[in-house]
Amino acid sequence: MLEAQDIGVSYPVAGGARTVVDGLSLRLARGEIGCLLGRSGCGKTTVLRAVAGFEPLQAGEVRLDGRVLSSPGRTLPPEQRGVGMMFQDYALFPHLDVAGNVGFGLSRMPRRERRTRVAEVLELVGLPDRADAWPHELSGGQQQRVALARALAPSPALLLLDEPFSNLDIDTREHLAAELRAILRRTGTTALLVTHDQAEAFAMADAIGVMEQGRILQWADAATLYAAPADPFVAGFIGRGRVLPAASLGLAGSGQVLLRPDRLVPDRQGSLRAEVLAVSFRGPGRVAVLRLGDGALVEVDLPADMAPAPGAVLALRLRDEGLVRFG
Ligand SMILES: Nc1ncnc2c1ncn2[C@@H]1O[C@H](COP(=O)(O)OP(=O)(O)OP(=O)(O)O)[C@@H](O)[C@H]1O
């Protein structure tokens, strides 16, 4: 099991230190796939680097299967952690063929065993026939698979993945995300993934931590993040929708509500009025941007047979059962 408890990481900057990870905790059970999701600069990569042993901790502790890997003043070197890595700049060694790349971390293994293990992981990532190929002969997606095979070959207790698909086109990315999840499941590998791409997080992870400014705001599965966001930032960040004052929707109370695009339904009997600003086809229906009476802008999904013109005024009904409210 991976446990990070109240960890803090700072970088030295002119005239002091800048805290980039601030009291962050997470826990991954063995075989579980976790994901840190957040905007660029929120500290995701720094967390991975700290777990990998490339950044010292100023506070807290990182443990893997009960063993302390990092605490302030004590950083076990990366190669002694039993942690595999596949980072953004996953570049393969150009002077080694595929088998050489995949076997790189197995230098202590007898040659015969190493060859068997290399064949095994190449089979696992769907490249059983490419052991003799050179990196430059492979497509981006194939290189990515080789990098994954290289990371999996030593059977790490934990695999760290930093934006593993960022260099690939979207089709390859979606395909590989599903495949990678299946491979991690099959091998029972515990993994921590970092991405700013929600679709990737949803496709891969059992548990997702939404990060903002060095902290995890909520750690939960995708469905929970969507249906029961813990705070307005998570609500606005996950899925489509807007956080609005309750009053904008004619609701009592001074707090805010999360309005998903399916919550406002065109209905002649409805009590809300909104002006249509823009309509676009999204298939099978359309999406409209509307301006409510108090000026708030919202996005609403329209049925396929509705195509109002900009400037039209729509009557709407709020589906308010189970509406998420804050404050
Ligand atoms: N070596 C460093 N020295 C000083 N500041 C750093 C260093 N590395 C990262 N930072 C800063 O720390 C903050 C967090 O960076 P980090 O790379 O962890 O974020 P991230 O969420 O992974 O972003 P991205 O998705 O862009 O990689 C950023 O503001 C970054 O500029």
Ligand as a Chemical Component Dictionary entry (heavy atoms), coordinates in Angstrom:
data_LIG
# 
_chem_comp.id                   LIG 
_chem_comp.type                 NON-POLYMER 
_chem_comp.pdbx_formal_charge   0 
_chem_comp.three_letter_code    LIG 
# 
loop_
_chem_comp_atom.comp_id 
_chem_comp_atom.atom_id 
_chem_comp_atom.alt_atom_id 
_chem_comp_atom.type_symbol 
_chem_comp_atom.charge 
_chem_comp_atom.model_Cartn_x 
_chem_comp_atom.model_Cartn_y 
_chem_comp_atom.model_Cartn_z 
_chem_comp_atom.pdbx_ordinal 
LIG N1  N1  N 0 12.747 22.725 -9.796  1  
LIG C1  C1  C 0 11.865 23.691 -9.534  2  
LIG N2  N2  N 0 12.244 24.860 -8.975  3  
LIG C2  C2  C 0 11.360 25.839 -8.706  4  
LIG N3  N3  N 0 10.034 25.747 -8.974  5  
LIG C3  C3  C 0 9.587  24.612 -9.548  6  
LIG C4  C4  C 0 10.467 23.524 -9.874  7  
LIG N4  N4  N 0 9.737  22.535 -10.440 8  
LIG C5  C5  C 0 8.480  22.991 -10.481 9  
LIG N5  N5  N 0 8.368  24.225 -9.948  10 
LIG C6  C6  C 0 7.131  25.027 -9.800  11 
LIG O1  O1  O 0 6.264  24.326 -8.930  12 
LIG C7  C7  C 0 4.915  24.438 -9.357  13 
LIG C8  C8  C 0 4.315  23.061 -9.503  14 
LIG O2  O2  O 0 4.959  22.401 -10.584 15 
LIG P1  P1  P 0 4.555  20.916 -11.046 16 
LIG O3  O3  O 0 5.395  20.575 -12.214 17 
LIG O4  O4  O 0 4.577  20.024 -9.887  18 
LIG O5  O5  O 0 3.047  21.150 -11.496 19 
LIG P2  P2  P 0 2.119  20.252 -12.416 20 
LIG O6  O6  O 0 0.764  20.333 -11.812 21 
LIG O7  O7  O 0 2.698  18.912 -12.606 22 
LIG O8  O8  O 0 2.127  21.057 -13.769 23 
LIG P3  P3  P 0 2.346  20.521 -15.262 24 
LIG O9  O9  O 0 1.105  19.781 -15.604 25 
LIG O10 O10 O 0 2.508  21.807 -16.012 26 
LIG O11 O11 O 0 3.602  19.678 -15.226 27 
LIG C9  C9  C 0 4.942  25.241 -10.641 28 
LIG O12 O12 O 0 4.597  26.559 -10.349 29 
LIG C10 C10 C 0 6.370  25.134 -11.099 30 
LIG O13 O13 O 0 6.736  26.298 -11.796 31 
# 
loop_
_chem_comp_bond.comp_id 
_chem_comp_bond.atom_id_1 
_chem_comp_bond.atom_id_2 
_chem_comp_bond.value_order 
_chem_comp_bond.pdbx_ordinal 
LIG N1  C1  SING 1  
LIG C1  N2  SING 2  
LIG C1  C4  DOUB 3  
LIG N2  C2  DOUB 4  
LIG C2  N3  SING 5  
LIG N3  C3  DOUB 6  
LIG C3  C4  SING 7  
LIG C3  N5  SING 8  
LIG C4  N4  SING 9  
LIG N4  C5  DOUB 10 
LIG C5  N5  SING 11 
LIG N5  C6  SING 12 
LIG C6  O1  SING 13 
LIG C6  C10 SING 14 
LIG O1  C7  SING 15 
LIG C7  C8  SING 16 
LIG C7  C9  SING 17 
LIG C8  O2  SING 18 
LIG O2  P1  SING 19 
LIG P1  O3  DOUB 20 
LIG P1  O4  SING 21 
LIG P1  O5  SING 22 
LIG O5  P2  SING 23 
LIG P2  O6  DOUB 24 
LIG P2  O7  SING 25 
LIG P2  O8  SING 26 
LIG O8  P3  SING 27 
LIG P3  O9  DOUB 28 
LIG P3  O10 SING 29 
LIG P3  O11 SING 30 
LIG C9  O12 SING 31 
LIG C9  C10 SING 32 
LIG C10 O13 SING 33 
# 
